[in-house]
Amino acid sequence: MRTVKAYAALSSGSKLEEFTYKLPELASDQVDIKVHYCGLCHSDLSMLNNEWGTSKFPLVPGHEVVGEIVALGKDVKNLKIGDMVGLGWYSGSCMYCNQCMDGSQHLCHTAEQTIVGRHGGFADYVRSHWSWAIALPKGIDLAKAGPLLCGGITVFNPIFLANVKPTDSVGVIGIGGLGHMAIKFLKAWGCEVIAFSSNPDKESQILEMGASKVIDSTNPEALKSIRGSLNFILNTTNVTLDWDSYLKTLAPQGCFHNVGGVLEPMAIPAFSLIGGQKSVGGSPLGGIGLTRTMLDFCVRHDIYPSVEAFKLEDVNRAIAHLENGKARFRIVLNVS
């Protein structure tokens, strides 16, 4: 049995404190990962506050893990001791259902989530099924790779789902932890990227990331100025918006894709879709193969999230920094 030193919340909304627990004997298809870095994500905050009703306490957050394989079961494939790997939101799936077999392991009905009902990566070790311990490509920046395993694949997957073309004009709503990575991906994809932001202080940074234009999302006239021009819109926010105004910025056959965890029902006017043969969709993260492809794409084009680093022992200060909206744009905890 392995003893793990971690930081955990003992109840909903409480600060994290030092926490020790023991892992059972390693199963034949599992690996243990020594954590070097772990991203801090808004989903960690949602779990800490039990916003989704799935949290169990004590809770060790952390699902953007970069680390080293230190133990593996006898049935583990394609990994060895010392390999550097990444672990994201999912830590296991059945590997026999139709979704797993067609490469959509993230849609497996029994997929195990890294911080739901188990302990995550704000710790010196974390465990997963071998298939979700994704080997990191040579040359990747380990200190910045963690957020790619959750936020990165969350915004990369829709580019494939919507068959976005390099010639397309695309919009990104909300330029925060998810949105800023979407801009970098879409710019490298070859698209014209229109950023929707309510914060004028971010404009110069957004343009440096690769956006062609920044639209003030609080200004109805600014939205009207680009009506009918966008082939694809990616919404990364978790708040209710004027959905009809955004749908009107889509060109015919355009797609509005949602990855933000909007808790209220989305009021979508039917005729805004029917008239231009438009569509609305959504998605969680992505499968194992696509995550590997994304990581290779990042190395090839030198794409990384903009990160701020904190030590693991400063995790409560890092959480406050994120909660107060000060993060620019992702936070990574140095564990090692």
DACOR-V448554 format. One record per helix or strand of 3 or more residues. SS is the DSSP state (H for helix, E for strand). FROM is the first residue (numbers start at 1). LEN is the number of residues. Records with the same first field share a line. If there is no record, write none. Layout:
# DACOR-V448554
SS = FROM-LEN + FROM-LEN
This chain:
# DACOR-V448554
E = 2-8 + 16-8 + 30-11 + 65-8 + 84-4 + 90-3 + 125-5 + 169-5 + 192-6 + 213-4 + 230-6 + 250-9 + 279-4 + 307-5 + 330-5
H = 42-7 + 98-4 + 105-3 + 130-3 + 142-8 + 151-11 + 179-11 + 200-10 + 220-5 + 243-6 + 270-5 + 288-14 + 312-12
